[in-house]
Amino acid sequence: MKKMYFVLIFAFVCVFMFVSCGQELGLENSESRYLLSRGICGNTGTFWRASWGGALQGLPSNPCKIVITDTKTLQELFSDTYSLSLNEAGDDWFRDERFSNFIARYDDTFFESKQLVAFFLSAPGGGYEFRLDGTAYIDGILNINIYDKEGAGIAAMVEWFAIVETDKVPADTVVYVNIKDRLGRIFTF
């Protein structure tokens, strides 16, 4: 019975958020091959390629999920991380400051009311695109909903590193990442 109430409340809140805030999903590709998408009510999710071309280097070892609540933790986790991009003029790799610039925008003011959740995602091919489909905090559970969409690209396994902005929630909150694939199946971790 409790599960049924949870599902009904969750569905109601999702519908309310969708109707009241609107859903803005944008997708931009850049030379460093990262994807940026916008979620519901100002929460955003940014997806950085962690393997193959345009990869981030120096990421923390493959954690399941990291909740970042202050600038000190953010800097400790990502102080050695930078991205590499394929130079169009040749086949050389060069340092790209986009990730460093992206991280630098999160300051103490941001962390007063927001937090970041970071995690790795795997895709069976380089053509897969991930988008934030919204976040919801209900009864001590933060759900981060991701949508994957297959596109054209290489057929090799590719890892992505996601950084999702969410409203600040209590420290003991359970965080679930729910990935809905193109067939409608949902995978949760």
N, C-alpha and C positions, 0 to 999 in steps of 0.2 A: 504494500500500500504506500509506503514511504517513497519507493522508487517512482510510482505513478505520479505522486504529488510533485516530486522533483522534476520529472519530465514535463509535466504541465506547466509548472512555474518557469522552467527553462525555456520552453516554447513561447510562452507569453512574453517573457523578457526579450527574447530574440526578435519577435514580431514587433514589439514596442520600439526597440532600438532601431530596427530597419525602417519603420514608418516615421519615427520622430526625427531621426538623424539623416536618413537617406543612405544609400550605399554608393560610395564613390570608389570604383576600382579602376585605376589607371596602370598602364604598363609601359615602361620605357626601357629600351635596350641601349647600352653604350658600348664603346670599344673594349672596356674592361669586362664586358659580358655580365654585368650584374643586373638584377631585376629589382625595380622599386614598385611597390604597390601601396595603395592607401586603403585603409580599412574603415570601419564604422566609427563615427563620432570622433575623428581626429587621431585615433590610434593608428600607427603605421607599422608596416612590416617591410624590412629591406632584406633582400636575399643576395648574398655574395657567393660567387663560385669559389669553392674551397679546393678544387682539383681541376686538372686540365688547364686549358688556356685562360688567362686572366685570373689566375688563382691568387688567393690570399696566402701569405706566408707567415709563419710564426704564431698561428692561432693556438689557444690553449688546447691541451690534449682532449680528444673527443669526449666531452662531457655529455650527459643526457640532456640536462637543462641547467642553465645558470640564471639565477635571478639577481639582477644588479640594481642596487638601491642607492648607491652614492658614487661620487666622482673618483674617490680613492680606489674602490674596487674596479671601476671601469678602467682606470689607468693601469692598475696592476695586471689586469687580464690582457689588455691590448697594447701595452707599451712597445712590444716587439713586433707587432703585426703591421704588415703593409701589403699592398697588392702589386702584382706585376701585370703589365698589359703587353700584347704583341704590338710592336711598332709597325705601322703600315708601310714605312719607308724601307723596311728590311725584315729579316727574320730574327732580329734581336729583341731581347726582353729589357724593359726599363722599369724603374721604380715609379709607381703611380701613387700620388698623395691622396687620392679620393677617399680611401678608407680612413686615413688619419684625420682628414678634414671632416669626415662624417662623424667620427667619434668625438672630435673636439667641440662639436655643437652641444653636447650634453654637459651642462654645468650644474652647479648647486641649485640654481633656480628651477631647472627642469626636475631634479630629484625631490623637490618639495612636494610635488603632487603626482609625479609619474615614476615609473620604473622601467627597466628593460628586462626582457627575457631572451636569452640567446640559446640556440641549439643547432645541431646539425641535421640535415635532411639528405637522403640519398635518392637519386633518380636513376632509372635504368637507361637513360640516354641524355645527351647534351641538349636535346630539343625540348625537354620538359621545362615548364615555367611554373613557379610557385607564386601564389598571391594570397595575401591576408584576406580572409573572408569575414573577419570580425573577432571580437573578444567579448566574453561575458563573465562576470563575477557573480556567483550565486551560492549562498550557503557555504562559504569557505572554500569554494572551488573556482579557480580561474581557468576557463576554457579558451584556448587560442585555436581558432578554426582556420585551416589552410586549405586552399583549393589547388590541385595540380592539373595542368593541362599539357597534353602531349603536343609537341610541335616538331618541326624538322630539325635535324641535327645529328651528331654522332651517336652511335649505338653503344658506346661504352658507359659503364657506371660512372656517375658524376656526383660528387658531394657538394652540397650548398651549406652555407652558414647563415642562419636567419637571426636577425635582431628585430624584436617586436617591442614597440612602445605600448605600455598599458598604464591605466590608472594605478596609483599605489594601492596595494592591498596588504592586509596583515601578514607578518613574517611567516606564520604557520600555515599559510594558504597552500592547498594542493594545486599544482599546475598540470593541466593536461593539454597536449598538442594533438588536435584532431585533423587528420589529413583526408580530405575527400577526393577520390580519384575520378577520372573521366567517366567511369562506369557507375559512379554513385556509391561505391564502397567507402567506408570510413575506417581508417586505421588510427589508433590512439596509442600514444606513449607518454 
